[in-house]
Amino acid sequence: MHLIPVIAIDGPTASGKGTVATLVAEKLGFHYLDSGALYRLVALGSENASIDPQNGLEIGVLAKKLAISFKNGRILLNSEDVTEAIRTESIGLRASAIAAHSEVRQALIGIQHGFRVAPGLVADGRDMASVIFPDAVLKVFLTATAETRAQRRYKQLIAKGISVKLEHLLHDLQERDTRDSSRGAAPLLVADGAKVLETSELSIDQAVKKILDWYESKIA
């Protein structure tokens, strides 16, 4: 039995899991792992190195060499601040493509396990509960309808001054859902024992409270 508790939150693109997981971690005083950021970092690194996203072997080798750090809310890749650079839609699509490679996923397992330090960890991603932290004290699958998630992403991008079309976002999101769910390596799925939280009709605060309530009941 691992003594350091983990809350593992999985879910599809734009389900709000990052925002919710960050707030849950803050409320509990736990550390936070944004595993999606790791894949985006590898995507950016592989793009900078001009590696074909289909070349899983070469990207896996690259992933092991990248110097990744999270400091004061900023994300650094080889000492360069790439917090904004990894959040573009093109890097998101590339990250989804390279995440299908087992070599890339293997390369990042150790990095992810390294985030498990006292007093605890809230980890979000696609396979946190099913693969990376199968002994998590609480497993949550956070989801919402594709339309709701596309609307949320649309509002985020418009707020940043990025011009996008809602129908294009919805199409890309549905394609990523299909790719994430059907890949051979660690597909997106509801892990055994996970609680499903449908957030289409919930506010962020309501979703956070629900997860905190579930956690309290688990450790009571």
N, C-alpha and C positions, 0 to 999 in steps of 0.2 A: 504494500500500500504506500503510495507516494504521499509524503506529508505536506507538500506544497499544493494547495488547491488550484484547480483550473476550471474556469467557465468557458466552454467552447461554443462559439456562435457561428454557425454556418448559414449560407443562404446564397441566392442568385445575385447577379449584378443589380446594383441600385436598389437593394432591398432595405437599405438604411442600417445595415448591420454595423458599419464602421462608426457611425454617429452614436448608435445605441451602445455598442461595446465600449466606446471611449467613456461615455457617461457612467456606465455600470462600474468600470474600473475606477473612475474618480470617486464615486460614492463609497466604494469598498476600500479605497487606498491601495488597489492592486496595480500591477504593471499591465501594460497593454501591448499586444502584438497584432499589427496589421499585416497579416500574411500576404494579402493582395499587393501591398506595397513592395514586398520582396520580389514578386513575379514581375511587377512593373519596372523595378530596378534592373532586373536581368534583361527585360525587354529593351530598356533604354541602353544598357551596356552592350547588348548584342547588335542593336541598331548602330551605335557609335562605332562598333568594330566591323560593321558591314557583313554580319553573319546572316545567312538565309534563315528565316524563322522555322523552316522545315528541318534544319540540321540540328537535331536534338543532341547528338553526341558532342558537337563542338560547343553548343550553348551550355551544356552541362559542365564541360571543362571550364568555360569562362565563368560560370556562376560560382565555382569554388574559389576563384581568384579575386572576385570583386570585394573591395573594402566598403562594407555597408555599416552605417551608424545612424541612430536616431537620437538627436540632441535638441532639447528645448523646443519640441514641436516641429523641428526641421529634419529633413531626411537628406543624408549625405552619401554620395557615391564617389569613391576614390577622392574624398575630401572636398568634393564640389557639391554645393547646395542644389539639389534637383527636386525639391519639394513640389514645385509647380510643374516642372518638365515631365514628371511621371504621371501627371493627372490628365494629360490630353487624351482625346478619344482614340487617336491613332496608336498611342502606346498601350492603351487599354485593350484594343483589339489584338495587338501584337502579343501582349501578355497572355491573353486567353489562348492564342495559338501555341505559344511555347510551353504553356502549362500542361499541354497534352503529352509532352515528352517525359517518359519515366526518368530519363537521365537528369533532367532539370529538377524534377520533384525530389529525387534522391539527394541531389547536391544541396538542397535547401533544408532538408530534415534536421540536420545538426544545428543549423542556425536557429531554427524555430524552437527546438528543444532548449536552446540556451537562454531563451526568454523566461523560462520557468524558474523564477527565483522568489524568495519570500518577500512579502507575506502571501502572494498569490498572483495569478495571471488571468486576464480576460483575453482570449484569442479569437479573432474573427477571420473567416476565410471560406473555402469551399470544402476542405477535408479536415478541419480541426478536430471534430468529434469522431470522425470515422477512421482517420489514419494517424494524425500527428499526436493527439492526446486522447486515445481511446479510454483512458481511465479518468477522464474529466469528471469532477463531482457533479457538474450540471452540463447537459448538452442541449443546445437550443437550435432549432432550424427556423430562421427568421425569413419570412417571405411576404410577398404581396403580388397582386395581379401584374402582368406585364404592362398593362396600360397605366396603372398607378406608378409603377417604377419608372416608366418612360417620362411621365409627367414630372416626377421628382427630379430626374436627371436634367430634363429640359429647363426647369426653374433654376437649378444650380448653375447651369452653363450660361443662361441668359443673365443671371445675377453677376456673373464674372465678365459680362460683355462679349461672350462668345456667341456668334450667330449660328443657329442650328434649326433644322426642321424636325418637328415632333415625329412625323411619320418615318423619317430616316433613323431617328433614335430608336423608335419602337422596333423597326426592322433589324437593326444591328443588335439590339438587346435580345430579341427572339433567336437570332442566329447564335449568339454567345450562349444562351440558355441551352440550346440544342447541343452545341459543341462541348460545353462543360458537363452536361448530363450523360453524354454518349461516349466520352473518351475512355480509352482502356485503362489509363493510369489514374487512380483515385477520382472517379467520377463524382460530380455533385449529387448527393443523395441525403435522405434523412437517415442519420445514423441510428443504430439500435439503441433504444432507450432515450432518444431525443424527444424533447417537447417541441411541438410545432407552434409557432407564433405568427399568425396571419395579421399583418399590420396595415392592410389597405384602409381600414376604418379607425386605426389607432393613431394617437399623437405620439411623438417621440417620448414624452414624459410617461405616457401610459405604458408604452412598451418597456421602458426602463424599469418602471415599478413592478411590472409583471415578472420580469427576470429576477429582480431583487427578492421578490416574494418567494419565487421558486427556490432561489438559493438559500434563503433563510429556512425554508421548510426542509431542505436537504441536510442542512448542518444542525438542525434543532435536535 
